[in-house]
Amino acid sequence: MRLRTVTAGPALAVFVAATVALSALPAPASTGARSAGSSVPAISASLLAAPPTVNVANVNAHLQQLQTFATSNGGNRATGTAGHTATTTYLQQKLQAAGFTVTVQTCTTCSGSAKNIIADWPGGDTSNTYMFGAHSDGVSAGPGINDDGSGTATLLEAALQLAANNPTMTNHLRFGWWAGEEQGLIGSKFYVNSLTTAQKSAIKAYGTFDMIASTNGGYFVTGTDAVAVKLREYFTSISVPTETSTECCSDDGSFRNAGIPSSINSTGASYTKTSAQVTKWGGTAGQAYDPCYHKACDTYPSNINTTSLGRWANAELYAAWTLTTATSTANDFSVSLSPNTGSVAPGSSATATVNTATTSGSAQTVALTSSGAPAGVTVSFSPASVTSGGSSTMTVATTTAAAAGSYTITVTGTGSATHSASYTLTVTGTGGCTGAGQKLGNPGFETATTPWTASTGVIGANTGDGAPRTGTRDAWLNGNGSTNTETLSQSVTLPTGCSAYTLSFYLKIITAETTTTTQYDKLTVKAGTTTLQVFSNLNASAYTLRSYNLAAFAGQTVTLTFTGVEDSSLKTSFVIDDTALTVS
């Protein structure tokens, strides 16, 4: 995995019984290897298909081979080295022996003209192709066993298990192992650029698996494509919670930039685990997900969490099997809302993003409607229909006659099937406070820029370090690594006679600065001429809710301003999302 920014161009049968039943959460991280043996968990009967299971011992055997290749060839498997050549030869031989049609693609832009390995399982509708990938190379500093031997080995064993069971295919299945990822996603870019427009359109979803056995890791499924949907379905069935990740990037970027729905799936790299994540998954707070990321200690077996390795191997096979061997090839989709609640005063409005994803077959047109809105409340969608995989902005508007209370609004998407999601609307009472409610316009930055005023490029569909907390857009100040000043502001009128005036927003700060004492890059938050707080590179954190009392500005029109100033080197990003100025 490379930590860099990629700009988006865009069972009722039950699994075969596991030999060892695992607890719902992984064991806390510790030094040394994790327990060996099968890591196949008990599976909920709610899953819709029964693929074969992957025995983690087989995956470990592949990892031992990768370690041997590195040890015998200078200690690493970097692109252009003998260690990497041995890796790709091993993949080619295993896959061809299992019956895959293997294409060995020479990446002429990679170091040493390294090889991409593309493996197609015969059969299935090639116009509905689902693709799974990992990068076969590592860094020069070490053997690259978690990064990305873990992804390489689990996908190989998932492919071999599918081949051994020889299912009847309805959709087409393809695997890819990429060279040159650590040098800038070179191998996957080379492959995608070699495809025709029709070949790109045939790939309905691509999932990349990069570092899925981190010793202090979590379970990160980042994307809305069909592969990500199936992975979340699997992890839900074994009671393992997932999150999206703000770490990037990997070969999913090459596919996404070509308009192919994509996801990155991982247990984490160099970012640190939070206390909340320890509650979910175990491990140690304040330490990196993989303490050996891009280091010589990324070795087998000491840097592999066997529990995670087994779960991910089975999640991968579940996704590949259910997407390509289902008894029906009917097109289907999902609908979700972000956020799924809103509170407004009579006469004001709230917005939410309606997200859709293609869960099987091809993308389709989804018409959006709503029901359950009370008198005085209207719901509109922009646009009123989307192609599955796209999103729409829902606006819930109230008149002054809207009665106070809590209401459930059902948002329905209609295509070849019908799916719905619920939105809880709270209409507040006015009492002695005329004009209560949320006062900021476009609070989640989801509808262009108005009424915000911002420096060019600050508000947008940002990715990488600037990835939004919710929805698809946010405000990203600085992060350029050079001297610059960027601003974001909005003027708002606050009513009188209310008891609370609260400005809130979520702020993420990511910095490359190494100092623990000096504020080189700063974000100043002001209401009018009053400075509410100054943040800097010393305050680096994931999205954190920040709140301020603006009661002193009751009855006034006040301009809220965020000013980011960055010095000449070592970038710091200040990312803002989900703002609100709530009056009650």
JOGIKA-V68364 format. One record per backbone hydrogen bond with DSSP energy under -0.5 kcal/mol. NH is the residue of the N-H (numbers start at 1). CO is the residue of the C=O. E is the energy in kcal/mol with one decimal. If there is no record, write none. Layout:
NH_CO_E, NH_CO_E
This chain:
2_249_-1.9, 4_2_-1.4, 7_5_-0.5, 8_6_-0.5, 16_51_-0.6, 34_304_-1.2, 41_39_-0.7, 47_44_-1.4, 55_53_-0.5, 56_54_-0.6, 58_55_-1.6, 59_55_-1.0, 60_56_-2.7, 61_57_-1.6, 62_58_-1.5, 63_59_-2.2, 64_60_-2.5, 65_61_-1.6, 66_62_-2.2, 67_63_-2.5, 68_64_-2.3, 69_65_-2.5, 70_66_-2.1, 71_67_-3.0, 72_68_-2.3, 73_70_-1.4, 75_70_-2.7, 76_70_-0.6, 76_73_-0.8, 77_139_-0.6, 77_142_-0.7, 79_138_-0.5, 81_78_-1.9, 84_78_-0.6, 85_81_-2.0, 86_82_-2.3, 87_83_-1.3, 88_84_-2.4, 89_85_-2.2, 90_86_-2.0, 91_87_-2.2, 92_88_-2.5, 93_89_-2.5, 94_90_-2.3, 95_91_-2.4, 96_92_-2.5, 97_93_-2.0, 98_94_-1.1, 99_95_-0.6, 99_96_-1.1, 100_95_-2.3, 101_120_-2.8, 102_100_-0.8, 103_118_-3.4, 104_102_-0.5, 105_103_-0.9, 105_116_-2.5, 106_104_-0.6, 107_105_-0.6, 107_114_-3.2, 108_106_-1.1, 110_107_-1.5, 113_110_-1.9, 114_111_-0.6, 116_105_-3.1, 117_177_-2.3, 118_103_-2.6, 118_116_-0.6, 119_175_-2.6, 120_101_-2.6, 120_118_-0.5, 121_173_-2.1, 122_120_-0.5, 124_169_-0.6, 125_170_-2.5, 126_124_-0.8, 128_125_-2.1, 129_202_-2.9, 130_172_-2.6, 131_205_-2.5, 132_174_-2.1, 133_207_-2.5, 134_176_-1.7, 136_178_-2.0, 137_178_-0.9, 138_77_-0.9, 142_139_-0.8, 145_298_-1.5, 148_146_-0.7, 149_144_-1.4, 150_145_-0.9, 151_146_-0.5, 152_148_-2.5, 153_149_-3.0, 154_150_-2.1, 155_151_-2.0, 156_152_-1.8, 157_153_-2.3, 158_154_-2.5, 159_155_-2.5, 160_156_-2.3, 161_157_-2.4, 162_158_-2.1, 163_159_-2.3, 164_160_-2.3, 165_161_-1.4, 166_162_-1.3, 167_162_-0.5, 169_167_-0.5, 170_324_-2.9, 171_324_-1.5, 172_125_-1.2, 172_128_-2.2, 173_121_-0.6, 174_130_-2.1, 175_119_-2.9, 176_132_-2.2, 177_117_-2.5, 178_134_-2.3, 183_180_-0.7, 184_181_-1.8, 185_181_-1.8, 186_180_-2.0, 187_179_-1.5, 189_185_-2.0, 190_186_-2.4, 191_187_-2.1, 192_188_-2.7, 193_189_-2.7, 194_190_-0.9, 194_191_-0.9, 195_192_-1.4, 200_196_-2.3, 201_197_-2.2, 202_198_-1.5, 203_199_-0.7, 203_200_-1.0, 204_129_-2.4, 204_202_-1.0, 205_129_-0.9, 206_261_-2.3, 207_131_-2.0, 208_263_-2.5, 209_133_-2.3, 210_208_-0.6, 210_265_-1.7, 211_146_-0.5, 211_209_-0.5, 216_289_-2.6, 217_214_-1.6, 218_267_-1.4, 220_218_-0.5, 220_266_-2.8, 221_219_-0.6, 221_243_-2.3, 222_220_-0.5, 222_264_-2.3, 223_221_-0.7, 229_225_-2.0, 230_226_-2.0, 231_227_-2.2, 232_228_-2.5, 233_229_-2.0, 234_230_-2.1, 235_231_-2.6, 236_232_-2.6, 237_233_-1.6, 238_234_-1.0, 239_236_-1.5, 240_235_-2.7, 241_239_-0.6, 243_219_-2.1, 253_250_-2.1, 254_251_-0.6, 255_251_-1.1, 256_252_-2.9, 257_253_-2.5, 258_255_-0.9, 259_256_-2.1, 260_255_-2.3, 261_259_-0.5, 263_206_-1.6, 264_222_-2.0, 265_208_-2.0, 266_220_-2.2, 267_211_-3.1, 268_211_-0.5, 273_287_-2.7, 278_274_-1.8, 279_275_-1.9, 280_276_-1.4, 281_277_-3.0, 282_278_-2.6, 286_273_-3.3, 287_284_-1.1, 289_271_-2.3, 290_269_-2.6, 293_290_-1.9, 295_292_-2.0, 298_295_-1.5, 299_297_-2.3, 303_299_-2.4, 304_301_-1.5, 305_213_-1.9, 306_304_-0.9, 309_305_-2.5, 310_306_-2.4, 311_307_-2.2, 312_308_-2.8, 313_309_-2.1, 314_310_-2.0, 315_311_-2.3, 316_312_-2.8, 317_313_-1.9, 318_314_-2.4, 319_315_-2.5, 320_316_-2.6, 321_317_-2.9, 322_318_-2.6, 323_319_-1.7, 324_320_-1.2, 325_321_-2.4, 332_360_-2.2, 334_357_-2.0, 336_355_-2.4, 338_353_-1.9, 342_424_-2.2, 344_426_-2.7, 346_428_-0.6, 347_399_-0.7, 348_345_-2.1, 350_396_-2.1, 352_394_-2.1, 353_338_-2.7, 354_352_-0.5, 354_392_-3.4, 355_336_-2.8, 355_353_-0.7, 356_390_-1.8, 357_334_-1.3, 359_332_-1.4, 359_357_-0.6, 360_332_-1.3, 366_386_-3.5, 367_365_-0.5, 367_414_-2.6, 368_384_-2.7, 369_412_-2.2, 371_410_-1.6, 377_374_-1.7, 378_397_-2.6, 380_395_-2.1, 382_393_-2.1, 386_366_-2.2, 388_364_-3.2, 388_386_-0.5, 389_390_-0.5, 390_387_-2.3, 392_354_-1.9, 393_382_-2.4, 394_352_-3.4, 394_392_-0.6, 395_380_-2.5, 396_350_-3.3, 396_394_-0.5, 397_378_-2.5, 397_395_-0.7, 398_348_-2.1, 399_376_-2.2, 402_399_-1.7, 403_375_-0.5, 405_427_-2.2, 407_425_-3.2, 409_407_-0.6, 409_423_-3.3, 410_371_-2.8, 411_409_-0.6, 411_421_-3.1, 412_369_-2.7, 412_410_-0.6, 413_419_-3.5, 414_367_-2.5, 414_412_-0.5, 415_413_-0.5, 415_417_-3.2, 419_413_-2.2, 421_411_-2.2, 423_409_-2.9, 424_340_-2.5, 425_407_-3.2, 425_423_-0.7, 426_342_-2.8, 427_405_-3.1, 427_425_-0.6, 428_344_-2.8, 428_426_-0.7, 433_430_-2.5, 434_432_-0.8, 436_433_-0.9, 437_583_-2.7, 439_437_-0.5, 439_581_-2.8, 445_442_-1.6, 448_446_-0.6, 452_449_-2.5, 453_489_-2.9, 455_487_-2.2, 458_455_-2.0, 460_474_-2.1, 462_460_-1.9, 466_463_-1.8, 467_464_-2.0, 468_462_-0.7, 474_460_-2.0, 475_576_-2.5, 476_458_-2.8, 477_475_-0.6, 477_574_-3.0, 479_572_-1.6, 484_566_-1.7, 486_564_-2.5, 488_562_-1.8, 489_453_-2.5, 490_560_-1.7, 492_558_-2.5, 494_492_-0.5, 494_556_-2.7, 502_582_-2.7, 503_501_-0.6, 503_548_-2.6, 504_580_-3.1, 505_546_-2.0, 506_577_-2.6, 507_544_-2.4, 508_575_-2.7, 509_541_-2.1, 510_573_-1.9, 512_571_-2.7, 520_518_-1.1, 522_565_-2.4, 523_535_-2.7, 524_563_-2.7, 525_533_-2.8, 526_524_-0.5, 526_561_-2.7, 527_530_-2.7, 528_526_-0.5, 528_559_-3.0, 530_527_-2.2, 531_529_-0.5, 532_525_-3.0, 532_530_-0.6, 533_525_-1.3, 535_523_-3.1, 537_521_-1.3, 539_536_-2.2, 540_537_-0.9, 541_509_-1.5, 544_507_-1.7, 546_505_-3.1, 548_503_-2.5, 550_501_-3.2, 550_548_-0.6, 553_550_-2.2, 554_551_-1.8, 555_494_-1.1, 555_495_-0.5, 556_553_-2.1, 558_492_-2.7, 558_556_-0.7, 560_490_-2.9, 560_558_-0.6, 561_526_-2.6, 562_488_-3.2, 563_524_-2.4, 564_486_-3.2, 564_562_-0.5, 565_522_-3.1, 566_484_-2.7, 573_510_-3.3, 574_477_-2.5, 575_508_-3.0, 575_573_-0.6, 576_475_-3.1, 577_506_-2.0, 579_443_-2.3, 580_504_-2.3, 582_502_-2.6, 583_437_-2.9, 584_500_-2.2
